[in-house]
């Protein structure tokens, strides 16, 4: 089934301009840079963001920087079979970095830049530090809602409406962190009851057109009118709106929604550990995070003094559930297993 879930990514007209602007954040190659230095990054952000940050870091430091864009679940799978492939993991929910650390794949490093981060955006022991944040939202197509005489969803239960049969998009929890975030969010709203969360997604399954591999895929599906609404990150939906999908609108579940802290970690057995630490220091800095708006990524920077882009969803205005990263990390394997056995298997039988 997963081969059928590979869908093309959003193409954004502003990528070239964003890359050019972002790369100017560097002040030219550092005089102290060693031309032989390099760093390899597993990047769990959107493609243009990965391109921009690696280009900017290389320009400023002279360190040859390469990346592979992978979802959080994909990074965990790669680390399980091929440690040493990457030096740094940048992006993906902090709880996934905790999972990697539980398996011995993280090299703790307390960056001096991390000291100013709010507690919820930082692990004091150096397992991870956060460089952006955003929240789960419903990314809906206004025209498609009107066709079905529906209002934009403002509750998790709104997604269960029979009128939405085959009209909801959701990323797969095994490959995209947002899919698992949605499952964990529903469990939190049910006092941590895993069975109630699974039951909800069983009810939702008939309404899901497809479980996509990528977190951002559903926003494009909604933008094209292939689905009415998508469970997505608000930053991805805003990015699609700015890319020209003007029929899209963002709404949030009134009960509360989940959120992510996009984290960066140094990986165990890094071949270029010194360069990896330099990258982590840099991406946590005010200077680097001030330029996020120029890509644009539409995720909010984690640094409290960093500039926030004009159209970035206001994270302090959103009702969020209590997010226990340790618990979210501990529950992931059980949730994903239940999803694949009880929900995805039913989806194959549709």
C-alpha positions as CSV (number, residue, x, y, z in Angstrom):
1,X,0.0,0.0,0.0
2,X,2.8,2.4,0.9
3,X,4.1,2.5,-2.7
4,X,0.7,4.0,-3.7
5,X,1.0,6.7,-1.1
6,X,4.0,8.4,-2.7
7,X,2.6,11.7,-4.0
8,X,4.5,14.6,-5.5
9,X,5.5,17.5,-3.2
10,X,4.2,21.0,-3.4
11,X,6.1,23.2,-5.8
12,X,6.5,26.6,-4.5
13,X,7.2,29.6,-6.8
14,X,9.0,31.5,-4.1
15,X,11.7,28.8,-3.4
16,X,14.4,30.4,-5.6
17,X,13.8,33.8,-4.1
18,X,13.8,32.4,-0.6
19,X,17.0,30.5,-1.2
20,X,18.7,33.5,-2.5
21,X,17.6,35.7,0.4
22,X,18.3,33.1,3.1
23,X,21.8,32.4,1.8
24,X,22.6,36.1,2.3
25,X,22.3,35.5,6.0
26,X,26.0,34.3,5.8
27,X,28.7,36.8,5.8
28,X,30.9,35.0,3.4
29,X,33.2,32.0,4.0
30,X,34.8,32.1,7.4
31,X,38.5,32.7,7.4
32,X,38.9,29.9,9.9
33,X,37.0,27.4,7.9
34,X,38.8,24.2,6.8
35,X,37.9,23.5,3.2
36,X,38.1,19.8,4.0
37,X,35.4,20.0,6.6
38,X,32.0,18.6,5.8
39,X,28.7,17.7,7.5
40,X,25.8,15.4,6.5
41,X,22.3,16.2,7.6
42,X,19.1,14.2,7.9
43,X,16.6,16.9,7.4
44,X,12.9,16.5,8.4
45,X,11.6,19.8,7.2
46,X,10.2,20.8,3.8
47,X,12.5,20.5,0.8
48,X,13.1,24.2,0.3
49,X,13.8,24.8,3.9
50,X,16.4,22.0,3.9
51,X,18.0,23.5,0.8
52,X,18.0,27.0,2.2
53,X,19.5,26.2,5.6
54,X,22.2,23.9,4.3
55,X,23.2,26.5,1.6
56,X,23.3,29.3,4.2
57,X,25.4,27.3,6.6
58,X,27.9,26.3,3.9
59,X,28.2,29.9,2.7
60,X,28.8,31.3,6.2
61,X,31.2,28.6,7.4
62,X,32.8,27.2,4.3
63,X,31.9,23.7,5.6
64,X,30.6,21.4,2.7
65,X,27.0,20.6,3.7
66,X,24.8,17.9,2.3
67,X,21.4,16.7,3.3
68,X,18.7,14.1,2.6
69,X,15.1,15.1,3.2
70,X,13.4,12.4,5.2
71,X,10.3,12.2,7.4
72,X,10.8,11.5,11.1
73,X,9.8,7.9,10.8
74,X,12.1,7.4,7.9
75,X,15.0,8.8,9.8
76,X,14.4,6.4,12.7
77,X,14.3,3.5,10.2
78,X,17.6,4.6,8.6
79,X,19.3,5.1,11.9
80,X,18.3,1.5,12.9
81,X,20.1,0.0,9.9
82,X,22.8,2.6,9.0
83,X,24.4,4.6,11.9
84,X,27.1,6.9,10.7
85,X,25.2,7.9,7.5
86,X,24.4,11.3,9.0
87,X,26.1,13.6,11.4
88,X,23.1,15.7,12.4
89,X,19.3,15.3,12.5
90,X,17.6,18.6,11.9
91,X,13.8,18.8,12.1
92,X,11.1,16.3,13.2
93,X,9.3,16.3,16.5
94,X,11.5,16.3,19.6
95,X,9.8,13.1,20.9
96,X,11.3,11.3,17.9
97,X,14.8,12.5,18.9
98,X,14.1,11.0,22.4
99,X,13.2,7.7,20.7
100,X,16.5,7.9,18.8
101,X,18.4,8.6,22.1
102,X,16.7,5.6,23.8
103,X,18.2,3.4,21.1
104,X,21.7,4.9,21.6
105,X,21.7,7.0,18.4
106,X,22.2,10.5,19.8
107,X,25.4,12.1,21.1
108,X,24.4,14.6,23.8
109,X,25.6,18.1,23.2
110,X,24.6,21.2,25.1
111,X,25.0,24.0,22.6
112,X,25.8,27.4,24.1
113,X,23.0,28.8,21.9
114,X,20.5,26.6,23.7
115,X,20.7,28.4,27.0
116,X,18.2,31.1,26.0
117,X,15.5,28.8,24.7
118,X,12.3,28.4,26.7
119,X,12.2,25.2,28.7
120,X,9.6,23.6,26.4
121,X,11.9,24.0,23.5
122,X,15.0,22.5,25.0
123,X,16.4,19.4,26.6
124,X,18.8,20.5,29.3
125,X,20.9,17.3,29.0
126,X,21.7,18.0,25.4
127,X,19.7,15.2,23.7
128,X,17.9,17.8,21.5
129,X,17.2,21.5,21.2
130,X,14.3,23.1,19.3
131,X,14.6,25.5,16.4
132,X,11.0,25.9,15.3
133,X,7.4,25.1,16.4
134,X,4.0,24.7,14.8
135,X,0.6,23.1,15.5
136,X,-1.8,20.5,14.0
137,X,-4.6,22.2,12.1
138,X,-7.4,21.3,9.7
139,X,-6.4,22.6,6.2
140,X,-9.6,22.8,4.3
141,X,-10.7,23.8,0.8
142,X,-13.5,26.5,1.0
143,X,-15.0,25.6,-2.4
144,X,-15.2,21.9,-1.6
145,X,-16.8,22.7,1.8
146,X,-19.4,24.8,0.1
147,X,-20.2,22.0,-2.3
148,X,-21.1,19.8,0.6
149,X,-22.8,22.6,2.5
150,X,-20.3,22.2,5.4
151,X,-18.5,24.8,7.6
152,X,-14.8,24.5,8.2
153,X,-14.1,21.8,10.8
154,X,-13.6,23.1,14.4
155,X,-13.7,19.9,16.2
156,X,-12.1,16.4,15.9
157,X,-15.6,15.0,15.7
158,X,-16.4,17.2,12.7
159,X,-14.0,15.0,10.7
160,X,-16.3,12.0,11.3
161,X,-19.2,13.6,9.4
162,X,-20.5,11.0,6.8
163,X,-20.5,13.7,4.2
164,X,-16.7,13.7,4.3
165,X,-16.5,10.0,3.2
166,X,-13.3,9.7,1.2
167,X,-12.6,13.4,1.5
168,X,-10.1,13.7,4.4
169,X,-6.3,13.5,4.0
170,X,-4.0,12.3,6.8
171,X,-0.3,11.5,6.9
172,X,0.6,7.9,7.9
173,X,1.9,7.7,11.5
174,X,4.7,5.3,10.6
175,X,6.4,7.7,8.2
176,X,5.3,11.2,9.0
177,X,5.4,12.6,12.6
178,X,2.3,14.6,12.1
179,X,0.2,11.4,11.7
180,X,1.5,10.1,15.0
181,X,1.0,13.6,16.6
182,X,-2.7,13.4,15.7
183,X,-3.1,10.0,17.3
184,X,-1.3,11.1,20.5
185,X,-3.4,14.3,20.6
186,X,-6.6,12.4,20.5
187,X,-5.4,10.1,23.2
188,X,-4.5,13.1,25.4
189,X,-8.0,14.5,24.9
190,X,-9.3,11.1,26.2
191,X,-7.2,11.2,29.3
192,X,-4.4,9.2,27.8
193,X,-6.6,6.3,26.7
194,X,-4.9,4.6,23.8
195,X,-7.9,2.4,22.9
196,X,-10.2,5.5,22.6
197,X,-7.7,7.1,20.2
198,X,-7.5,4.0,18.1
199,X,-11.3,3.8,18.1
200,X,-11.6,7.4,16.9
201,X,-9.3,6.7,13.9
202,X,-11.2,3.6,13.1
203,X,-14.3,5.7,12.8
204,X,-12.3,8.3,10.7
205,X,-10.9,5.7,8.4
206,X,-13.8,5.6,5.9
207,X,-13.5,9.3,5.4
208,X,-9.7,9.2,4.7
209,X,-9.0,9.1,1.0
210,X,-5.3,8.1,1.5
211,X,-2.7,8.0,4.2
212,X,0.2,9.9,2.7
213,X,3.9,9.4,3.3
214,X,4.7,13.1,3.7
215,X,3.2,15.5,6.2
216,X,2.7,18.3,3.6
217,X,1.1,16.1,0.9
218,X,-2.5,16.6,2.3
219,X,-2.3,20.3,2.0
220,X,-1.7,20.0,-1.8
221,X,-4.5,17.5,-2.1
222,X,-6.8,19.9,-0.3
223,X,-5.6,22.8,-2.4
224,X,-6.4,20.9,-5.7
225,X,-9.8,19.9,-4.4
226,X,-9.0,16.2,-4.3
227,X,-10.0,16.2,-0.6
228,X,-12.1,18.6,1.4
229,X,-9.8,18.8,4.4
230,X,-6.5,17.6,5.6
231,X,-5.0,16.9,9.1
232,X,-1.8,19.0,8.7
233,X,0.6,21.4,10.3
234,X,-0.7,24.9,10.2
235,X,2.7,26.0,8.8
236,X,2.3,23.6,5.8
237,X,-1.2,24.9,5.2
238,X,-0.1,28.5,5.3
239,X,2.7,27.7,3.0
240,X,0.3,26.2,0.5
241,X,-1.9,29.2,0.7
242,X,1.0,31.5,0.0
243,X,2.0,29.3,-2.9
244,X,-1.3,30.0,-4.7
245,X,-3.8,27.6,-3.2
246,X,-6.1,30.5,-2.3
247,X,-9.1,28.3,-1.5
248,X,-7.5,26.9,1.5
249,X,-8.4,27.9,5.1
250,X,-6.9,27.0,8.4
251,X,-9.0,26.0,11.5
252,X,-8.2,24.3,14.8
253,X,-10.1,21.8,16.9
254,X,-11.8,23.7,19.8
255,X,-11.0,20.8,22.2
256,X,-7.3,21.4,21.8
257,X,-4.6,20.5,19.3
258,X,-1.2,19.0,19.4
259,X,2.0,20.9,18.5
260,X,5.6,20.0,17.6
261,X,8.9,21.3,18.6
262,X,11.2,20.8,15.6
263,X,14.5,19.6,17.1
264,X,18.1,19.3,16.2
265,X,20.4,16.6,17.5
266,X,24.0,15.4,17.0
267,X,24.0,11.7,15.9
268,X,26.1,9.0,17.5
269,X,29.1,7.9,15.4
270,X,29.1,11.1,13.5
271,X,32.0,11.2,11.0
272,X,32.2,15.0,11.3
273,X,31.3,15.7,14.9
274,X,33.0,19.0,15.1
275,X,31.2,20.3,12.0
276,X,27.9,18.8,13.4
277,X,28.3,20.9,16.6
278,X,29.0,24.0,14.5
279,X,25.8,23.4,12.6
280,X,23.7,22.9,15.7
281,X,25.1,26.1,17.2
282,X,24.4,28.0,14.0
283,X,20.8,26.8,13.5
284,X,19.9,27.7,17.1
285,X,21.3,31.2,16.8
286,X,19.2,34.4,16.6
287,X,21.0,35.2,13.3
288,X,19.9,32.0,11.6
289,X,16.4,32.0,13.0
290,X,15.8,35.6,12.0
291,X,15.9,34.6,8.4
292,X,13.3,31.8,8.6
293,X,10.6,34.2,7.3
294,X,12.6,34.7,4.1
295,X,12.4,31.1,3.0
296,X,9.5,31.2,4.0
297,X,8.8,28.2,6.2
298,X,5.8,29.6,8.1
299,X,6.9,27.7,11.3
300,X,7.6,29.9,14.3
301,X,11.3,30.2,15.3
302,X,12.0,28.8,18.8
303,X,14.4,31.5,19.7
304,X,12.5,34.1,21.9
305,X,14.3,37.0,20.2
306,X,14.0,35.8,16.6
307,X,11.9,37.7,14.1
308,X,8.6,36.0,13.3
309,X,7.3,36.2,9.7
310,X,4.2,38.2,9.0
311,X,2.0,35.2,7.9
312,X,3.3,32.7,10.4
313,X,0.4,31.3,12.4
314,X,0.4,32.8,15.9
315,X,1.2,29.9,18.1
316,X,0.3,31.8,21.4
317,X,-3.3,32.1,20.2
318,X,-3.9,28.4,19.7
319,X,-5.5,26.1,22.3
320,X,-3.0,23.3,22.8
321,X,-3.2,20.0,24.7
322,X,-0.7,19.2,27.4
323,X,2.2,17.7,25.5
324,X,4.4,15.2,27.4
325,X,7.3,14.5,25.1
326,X,8.5,11.6,27.1
327,X,5.1,10.0,27.1
328,X,4.7,10.7,23.4
329,X,8.0,9.0,22.7
330,X,7.2,6.0,24.8
331,X,3.8,5.4,23.2
332,X,4.8,5.8,19.6
333,X,5.7,2.1,18.8
334,X,2.4,0.9,20.3
335,X,0.3,3.5,18.5
336,X,1.9,2.9,15.1
337,X,1.6,-0.9,15.5
338,X,-2.1,-0.6,16.4
339,X,-2.6,1.8,13.5
340,X,-1.0,-0.5,10.9
341,X,-2.8,-3.6,12.2
342,X,-6.3,-2.2,12.9
343,X,-6.7,0.8,10.7
344,X,-4.3,0.7,7.7
345,X,-5.3,-2.9,7.2
346,X,-8.9,-1.9,7.0
347,X,-7.9,0.8,4.6
348,X,-6.4,-1.8,2.3
349,X,-9.7,-3.6,2.3
350,X,-11.7,-0.6,1.2
